[in-house]
Amino acid sequence: MKISDQKKYWKTNLKYLSILLSIWFVVSYGFGIVLVDELNSIRMGGFKLGFWFAQQGSIYVFTILIFVYIKLMNKLDAKYNLDS
């Protein structure tokens, strides 16, 4: 792989990481801490939504983000012929 391709690959990888980590931050910190009082007015499965995001939701979202990252990186690897 050429140097210019390596830079494009790394730049795309960092873009994916930035977006996915931002989503994780918003869900875990924003929904679980900052907006907890507003979300607690909504119930999900008998539990307050703010409580649910703080205890379970952020874990589920983080797990989903891992699989999204895997899919994105597999596509990126294939684009630059790095898949094995």
N, CA, C and O atoms as a GROMACS GRO file, in nm:
protein
  336
    1MET      N    1   0.086  -0.118   0.000
    1MET     CA    2   0.000   0.000   0.000
    1MET      C    3   0.090   0.124   0.000
    1MET      O    4   0.190   0.131   0.072
    2LYS      N    5   0.051   0.219  -0.083
    2LYS     CA    6   0.128   0.344  -0.094
    2LYS      C    7   0.106   0.431   0.030
    2LYS      O    8   0.010   0.414   0.104
    3ILE      N    9   0.198   0.522   0.050
    3ILE     CA   10   0.191   0.614   0.165
    3ILE      C   11   0.061   0.694   0.163
    3ILE      O   12  -0.002   0.712   0.267
    4SER      N   13   0.021   0.743   0.045
    4SER     CA   14  -0.102   0.822   0.036
    4SER      C   15  -0.224   0.737   0.072
    4SER      O   16  -0.318   0.786   0.134
    5ASP      N   17  -0.223   0.609   0.032
    5ASP     CA   18  -0.332   0.519   0.069
    5ASP      C   19  -0.333   0.492   0.219
    5ASP      O   20  -0.439   0.482   0.280
    6GLN      N   21  -0.214   0.480   0.277
    6GLN     CA   22  -0.205   0.458   0.422
    6GLN      C   23  -0.265   0.576   0.497
    6GLN      O   24  -0.336   0.557   0.596
    7LYS      N   25  -0.238   0.697   0.451
    7LYS     CA   26  -0.292   0.816   0.516
    7LYS      C   27  -0.443   0.823   0.501
    7LYS      O   28  -0.513   0.859   0.596
    8LYS      N   29  -0.494   0.789   0.383
    8LYS     CA   30  -0.639   0.788   0.362
    8LYS      C   31  -0.706   0.682   0.449
    8LYS      O   32  -0.811   0.706   0.508
    9TYR      N   33  -0.643   0.566   0.456
    9TYR     CA   34  -0.695   0.457   0.540
    9TYR      C   35  -0.702   0.501   0.686
    9TYR      O   36  -0.804   0.484   0.752
   10TRP      N   37  -0.592   0.556   0.736
   10TRP     CA   38  -0.586   0.598   0.875
   10TRP      C   39  -0.684   0.713   0.904
   10TRP      O   40  -0.747   0.716   1.010
   11LYS      N   41  -0.696   0.806   0.810
   11LYS     CA   42  -0.789   0.918   0.826
   11LYS      C   43  -0.933   0.868   0.833
   11LYS      O   44  -1.012   0.916   0.915
   12THR      N   45  -0.968   0.772   0.748
   12THR     CA   46  -1.102   0.714   0.750
   12THR      C   47  -1.126   0.638   0.880
   12THR      O   48  -1.233   0.646   0.939
   13ASN      N   49  -1.026   0.564   0.924
   13ASN     CA   50  -1.036   0.490   1.050
   13ASN      C   51  -1.060   0.586   1.166
   13ASN      O   52  -1.146   0.560   1.251
   14LEU      N   53  -0.987   0.695   1.172
   14LEU     CA   54  -1.005   0.794   1.279
   14LEU      C   55  -1.142   0.861   1.272
   14LEU      O   56  -1.201   0.893   1.375
   15LYS      N   57  -1.193   0.881   1.151
   15LYS     CA   58  -1.327   0.938   1.134
   15LYS      C   59  -1.431   0.842   1.192
   15LYS      O   60  -1.521   0.885   1.265
   16TYR      N   61  -1.418   0.713   1.159
   16TYR     CA   62  -1.511   0.613   1.215
   16TYR      C   63  -1.504   0.613   1.368
   16TYR      O   64  -1.607   0.613   1.435
   17LEU      N   65  -1.383   0.612   1.421
   17LEU     CA   66  -1.366   0.610   1.566
   17LEU      C   67  -1.428   0.734   1.631
   17LEU      O   68  -1.494   0.724   1.734
   18SER      N   69  -1.406   0.849   1.573
   18SER     CA   70  -1.460   0.974   1.628
   18SER      C   71  -1.612   0.972   1.632
   18SER      O   72  -1.673   1.009   1.732
   19ILE      N   73  -1.674   0.928   1.524
   19ILE     CA   74  -1.820   0.925   1.517
   19ILE      C   75  -1.876   0.824   1.617
   19ILE      O   76  -1.968   0.855   1.692
   20LEU      N   77  -1.819   0.704   1.619
   20LEU     CA   78  -1.871   0.599   1.708
   20LEU      C   79  -1.849   0.633   1.855
   20LEU      O   80  -1.936   0.608   1.939
   21LEU      N   81  -1.733   0.689   1.888
   21LEU     CA   82  -1.708   0.727   2.027
   21LEU      C   83  -1.796   0.846   2.069
   21LEU      O   84  -1.834   0.856   2.186
   22SER      N   85  -1.827   0.933   1.976
   22SER     CA   86  -1.919   1.044   2.006
   22SER      C   87  -2.059   0.991   2.038
   22SER      O   88  -2.124   1.038   2.131
   23ILE      N   89  -2.104   0.894   1.959
   23ILE     CA   90  -2.234   0.833   1.987
   23ILE      C   91  -2.233   0.768   2.124
   23ILE      O   92  -2.327   0.785   2.202
   24TRP      N   93  -2.126   0.695   2.154
   24TRP     CA   94  -2.116   0.628   2.284
   24TRP      C   95  -2.116   0.731   2.398
   24TRP      O   96  -2.180   0.710   2.501
   25PHE      N   97  -2.044   0.841   2.380
   25PHE     CA   98  -2.039   0.944   2.482
   25PHE      C   99  -2.177   1.005   2.506
   25PHE      O  100  -2.219   1.023   2.620
   26VAL      N  101  -2.248   1.037   2.397
   26VAL     CA  102  -2.381   1.097   2.410
   26VAL      C  103  -2.475   1.002   2.484
   26VAL      O  104  -2.550   1.044   2.572
   27VAL      N  105  -2.470   0.875   2.448
   27VAL     CA  106  -2.561   0.778   2.512
   27VAL      C  107  -2.524   0.756   2.657
   27VAL      O  108  -2.611   0.759   2.744
   28SER      N  109  -2.396   0.734   2.686
   28SER     CA  110  -2.358   0.700   2.824
   28SER      C  111  -2.359   0.822   2.916
   28SER      O  112  -2.415   0.817   3.025
   29TYR      N  113  -2.298   0.931   2.872
   29TYR     CA  114  -2.290   1.049   2.958
   29TYR      C  115  -2.415   1.136   2.944
   29TYR      O  116  -2.474   1.178   3.044
   30GLY      N  117  -2.454   1.162   2.821
   30GLY     CA  118  -2.568   1.250   2.798
   30GLY      C  119  -2.698   1.192   2.849
   30GLY      O  120  -2.770   1.255   2.927
   31PHE      N  121  -2.730   1.070   2.805
   31PHE     CA  122  -2.858   1.009   2.844
   31PHE      C  123  -2.853   0.954   2.986
   31PHE      O  124  -2.952   0.960   3.059
   32GLY      N  125  -2.739   0.900   3.026
   32GLY     CA  126  -2.729   0.836   3.158
   32GLY      C  127  -2.706   0.930   3.273
   32GLY      O  128  -2.735   0.896   3.387
   33ILE      N  129  -2.653   1.052   3.247
   33ILE     CA  130  -2.620   1.144   3.355
   33ILE      C  131  -2.687   1.280   3.336
   33ILE      O  132  -2.762   1.325   3.423
   34VAL      N  133  -2.661   1.345   3.223
   34VAL     CA  134  -2.708   1.482   3.202
   34VAL      C  135  -2.859   1.489   3.185
   34VAL      O  136  -2.926   1.572   3.247
   35LEU      N  137  -2.914   1.403   3.101
   35LEU     CA  138  -3.058   1.408   3.071
   35LEU      C  139  -3.141   1.308   3.150
   35LEU      O  140  -3.255   1.279   3.114
   36VAL      N  141  -3.084   1.255   3.256
   36VAL     CA  142  -3.151   1.148   3.330
   36VAL      C  143  -3.286   1.193   3.386
   36VAL      O  144  -3.382   1.116   3.383
   37ASP      N  145  -3.296   1.315   3.436
   37ASP     CA  146  -3.423   1.361   3.495
   37ASP      C  147  -3.533   1.371   3.389
   37ASP      O  148  -3.647   1.332   3.415
   38GLU      N  149  -3.499   1.423   3.271
   38GLU     CA  150  -3.598   1.433   3.164
   38GLU      C  151  -3.639   1.294   3.115
   38GLU      O  152  -3.757   1.270   3.090
   39LEU      N  153  -3.542   1.204   3.102
   39LEU     CA  154  -3.572   1.070   3.052
   39LEU      C  155  -3.647   0.986   3.155
   39LEU      O  156  -3.718   0.893   3.117
   40ASN      N  157  -3.631   1.016   3.283
   40ASN     CA  158  -3.700   0.939   3.386
   40ASN      C  159  -3.851   0.958   3.383
   40ASN      O  160  -3.924   0.882   3.446
   41SER      N  161  -3.898   1.059   3.310
   41SER     CA  162  -4.044   1.077   3.298
   41SER      C  163  -4.103   0.975   3.201
   41SER      O  164  -4.225   0.961   3.194
   42ILE      N  165  -4.018   0.903   3.127
   42ILE     CA  166  -4.062   0.799   3.034
   42ILE      C  167  -4.027   0.664   3.094
   42ILE      O  168  -3.919   0.645   3.150
   43ARG      N  169  -4.120   0.570   3.083
   43ARG     CA  170  -4.094   0.435   3.137
   43ARG      C  171  -4.074   0.336   3.023
   43ARG      O  172  -4.139   0.344   2.919
   44MET      N  173  -3.981   0.242   3.045
   44MET     CA  174  -3.952   0.137   2.948
   44MET      C  175  -3.942   0.006   3.023
   44MET      O  176  -3.852  -0.012   3.104
   45GLY      N  177  -4.034  -0.084   2.997
   45GLY     CA  178  -4.033  -0.213   3.066
   45GLY      C  179  -4.050  -0.199   3.216
   45GLY      O  180  -3.998  -0.281   3.292
   46GLY      N  181  -4.122  -0.097   3.260
   46GLY     CA  182  -4.144  -0.075   3.402
   46GLY      C  183  -4.035   0.006   3.470
   46GLY      O  184  -4.048   0.041   3.587
   47PHE      N  185  -3.930   0.036   3.399
   47PHE     CA  186  -3.820   0.114   3.456
   47PHE      C  187  -3.816   0.253   3.394
   47PHE      O  188  -3.859   0.272   3.280
   48LYS      N  189  -3.766   0.348   3.470
   48LYS     CA  190  -3.749   0.482   3.416
   48LYS      C  191  -3.641   0.479   3.307
   48LYS      O  192  -3.539   0.412   3.323
   49LEU      N  193  -3.665   0.550   3.197
   49LEU     CA  194  -3.575   0.544   3.082
   49LEU      C  195  -3.435   0.596   3.117
   49LEU      O  196  -3.336   0.541   3.069
   50GLY      N  197  -3.424   0.700   3.198
   50GLY     CA  198  -3.293   0.750   3.238
   50GLY      C  199  -3.215   0.646   3.316
   50GLY      O  200  -3.095   0.627   3.294
   51PHE      N  201  -3.283   0.577   3.406
   51PHE     CA  202  -3.221   0.469   3.482
   51PHE      C  203  -3.178   0.356   3.388
   51PHE      O  204  -3.068   0.301   3.402
   52TRP      N  205  -3.265   0.323   3.292
   52TRP     CA  206  -3.234   0.216   3.198
   52TRP      C  207  -3.109   0.249   3.117
   52TRP      O  208  -3.022   0.163   3.101
   53PHE      N  209  -3.099   0.373   3.065
   53PHE     CA  210  -2.980   0.411   2.989
   53PHE      C  211  -2.856   0.404   3.077
   53PHE      O  212  -2.750   0.360   3.030
   54ALA      N  213  -2.866   0.447   3.200
   54ALA     CA  214  -2.750   0.447   3.289
   54ALA      C  215  -2.706   0.304   3.323
   54ALA      O  216  -2.586   0.278   3.338
   55GLN      N  217  -2.800   0.212   3.335
   55GLN     CA  218  -2.767   0.076   3.379
   55GLN      C  219  -2.750  -0.024   3.265
   55GLN      O  220  -2.659  -0.107   3.270
   56GLN      N  221  -2.835  -0.017   3.164
   56GLN     CA  222  -2.832  -0.118   3.058
   56GLN      C  223  -2.811  -0.060   2.918
   56GLN      O  224  -2.733  -0.114   2.839
   57GLY      N  225  -2.879   0.049   2.889
   57GLY     CA  226  -2.881   0.103   2.754
   57GLY      C  227  -2.744   0.137   2.699
   57GLY      O  228  -2.714   0.107   2.583
   58SER      N  229  -2.660   0.198   2.780
   58SER     CA  230  -2.527   0.235   2.731
   58SER      C  231  -2.443   0.111   2.701
   58SER      O  232  -2.359   0.113   2.610
   59ILE      N  233  -2.464   0.004   2.775
   59ILE     CA  234  -2.392  -0.121   2.748
   59ILE      C  235  -2.438  -0.180   2.616
   59ILE      O  236  -2.356  -0.224   2.536
   60TYR      N  237  -2.570  -0.182   2.593
   60TYR     CA  238  -2.624  -0.234   2.466
   60TYR      C  239  -2.574  -0.151   2.348
   60TYR      O  240  -2.531  -0.206   2.247
   61VAL      N  241  -2.579  -0.021   2.362
   61VAL     CA  242  -2.534   0.066   2.253
   61VAL      C  243  -2.385   0.045   2.228
   61VAL      O  244  -2.343   0.038   2.112
   62PHE      N  245  -2.305   0.034   2.332
   62PHE     CA  246  -2.162   0.012   2.315
   62PHE      C  247  -2.136  -0.120   2.242
   62PHE      O  248  -2.049  -0.125   2.155
   63THR      N  249  -2.209  -0.224   2.276
   63THR     CA  250  -2.193  -0.354   2.209
   63THR      C  251  -2.231  -0.343   2.062
   63THR      O  252  -2.161  -0.397   1.976
   64ILE      N  253  -2.339  -0.274   2.033
   64ILE     CA  254  -2.380  -0.254   1.893
   64ILE      C  255  -2.273  -0.176   1.817
   64ILE      O  256  -2.242  -0.208   1.702
   65LEU      N  257  -2.217  -0.073   1.882
   65LEU     CA  258  -2.113   0.007   1.818
   65LEU      C  259  -1.989  -0.076   1.785
   65LEU      O  260  -1.921  -0.049   1.686
   66ILE      N  261  -1.958  -0.175   1.866
   66ILE     CA  262  -1.845  -0.263   1.838
   66ILE      C  263  -1.869  -0.338   1.707
   66ILE      O  264  -1.779  -0.348   1.623
   67PHE      N  265  -1.991  -0.391   1.690
   67PHE     CA  266  -2.022  -0.465   1.568
   67PHE      C  267  -2.029  -0.372   1.447
   67PHE      O  268  -1.991  -0.412   1.336
   68VAL      N  269  -2.076  -0.251   1.465
   68VAL     CA  270  -2.076  -0.153   1.356
   68VAL      C  271  -1.932  -0.121   1.315
   68VAL      O  272  -1.901  -0.113   1.196
   69TYR      N  273  -1.845  -0.104   1.413
   69TYR     CA  274  -1.704  -0.076   1.384
   69TYR      C  275  -1.640  -0.192   1.307
   69TYR      O  276  -1.564  -0.170   1.213
   70ILE      N  277  -1.670  -0.314   1.347
   70ILE     CA  278  -1.616  -0.432   1.278
   70ILE      C  279  -1.661  -0.431   1.132
   70ILE      O  280  -1.580  -0.453   1.042
   71LYS      N  281  -1.789  -0.405   1.110
   71LYS     CA  282  -1.841  -0.403   0.973
   71LYS      C  283  -1.775  -0.292   0.891
   71LYS      O  284  -1.736  -0.314   0.776
   72LEU      N  285  -1.765  -0.173   0.949
   72LEU     CA  286  -1.702  -0.061   0.878
   72LEU      C  287  -1.556  -0.091   0.845
   72LEU      O  288  -1.510  -0.062   0.734
   73MET      N  289  -1.484  -0.148   0.940
   73MET     CA  290  -1.342  -0.176   0.917
   73MET      C  291  -1.323  -0.288   0.816
   73MET      O  292  -1.227  -0.286   0.739
   74ASN      N  293  -1.412  -0.387   0.815
   74ASN     CA  294  -1.403  -0.492   0.714
   74ASN      C  295  -1.421  -0.434   0.574
   74ASN      O  296  -1.351  -0.472   0.480
   75LYS      N  297  -1.517  -0.340   0.560
   75LYS     CA  298  -1.538  -0.275   0.431
   75LYS      C  299  -1.416  -0.190   0.393
   75LYS      O  300  -1.374  -0.188   0.278
   76LEU      N  301  -1.361  -0.120   0.491
   76LEU     CA  302  -1.243  -0.036   0.466
   76LEU      C  303  -1.123  -0.122   0.427
   76LEU      O  304  -1.049  -0.088   0.335
   77ASP      N  305  -1.104  -0.233   0.497
   77ASP     CA  306  -0.995  -0.325   0.463
   77ASP      C  307  -1.010  -0.379   0.321
   77ASP      O  308  -0.913  -0.389   0.247
   78ALA      N  309  -1.134  -0.412   0.284
   78ALA     CA  310  -1.157  -0.464   0.149
   78ALA      C  311  -1.130  -0.356   0.044
   78ALA      O  312  -1.077  -0.385  -0.064
   79LYS      N  313  -1.165  -0.233   0.076
   79LYS     CA  314  -1.142  -0.121  -0.018
   79LYS      C  315  -0.993  -0.104  -0.047
   79LYS      O  316  -0.955  -0.073  -0.160
   80TYR      N  317  -0.910  -0.123   0.054
   80TYR     CA  318  -0.766  -0.105   0.038
   80TYR      C  319  -0.691  -0.239   0.023
   80TYR      O  320  -0.569  -0.246   0.040
   81ASN      N  321  -0.766  -0.345  -0.007
   81ASN     CA  322  -0.710  -0.479  -0.029
   81ASN      C  323  -0.626  -0.527   0.090
   81ASN      O  324  -0.519  -0.585   0.072
   82LEU      N  325  -0.675  -0.503   0.210
   82LEU     CA  326  -0.606  -0.549   0.330
   82LEU      C  327  -0.676  -0.668   0.395
   82LEU      O  328  -0.629  -0.721   0.496
   83ASP      N  329  -0.788  -0.708   0.336
   83ASP     CA  330  -0.859  -0.823   0.394
   83ASP      C  331  -0.786  -0.952   0.359
   83ASP      O  332  -0.721  -0.963   0.254
   84SER      N  333  -0.798  -1.048   0.448
   84SER     CA  334  -0.723  -1.173   0.424
   84SER      C  335  -0.815  -1.288   0.396
   84SER      O  336  -0.769  -1.400   0.374
   0.00000   0.00000   0.00000
